[in-house]
Amino acid sequence: MSTLKEILTRRPVAATIRLTVPAGEARPMPPVGPALGQYRLNLMAFCKDFNARTQKYKKDTPMSVTVTAFKDNTFEFTVKSPSVTWYLKKAAGIESGSGRPGHETASKITLKHAYEIAKVKQSDPYCQYMSLESICKSIIGTANSMGIQVVKELE
């Protein structure tokens, strides 16, 4: 339950914007510029903060960003780690999944790969209260739906 002080100090939200931006490469041009500019947000402040937060990731790593724009032209944003499918494609060394998952196998990964991806995803805001085992099961299910076979050890 919110306290009275929290309710009175809440700022009205103008919009919630979801973007996918490469790590460390936010610039005030598409896709960032038009998305944030229409709400009159400070593009350079966003770009500097985003690039500072994502400097530990490799360049061209697609990061999901949720920007909350307030009516007083201020903003807050949260950065999530890359999607599970991106990690799976990198671990398997493929460009895309199978066209017919369940019938054709695009590649194979080990359980260790799935565990490492789960450890990274556990830091996401939506996964921080999930157990590592349940995140691993979700990752294995995603791999199966992409046509990537999860094995105990590679031959």
PyMOL commands that set and color helices and strands:
alter all, ss='L'
color gray80, all
select helices_A, chain A and resi 4-9+32-37+43-53+84-92+111-121+132-145
alter helices_A, ss='H'
color red, helices_A
select strands_A, chain A and resi 13-22+62-70+75-80+107-110+148-151
alter strands_A, ss='S'
color yellow, strands_A
deselect
rebuild
show_as cartoon
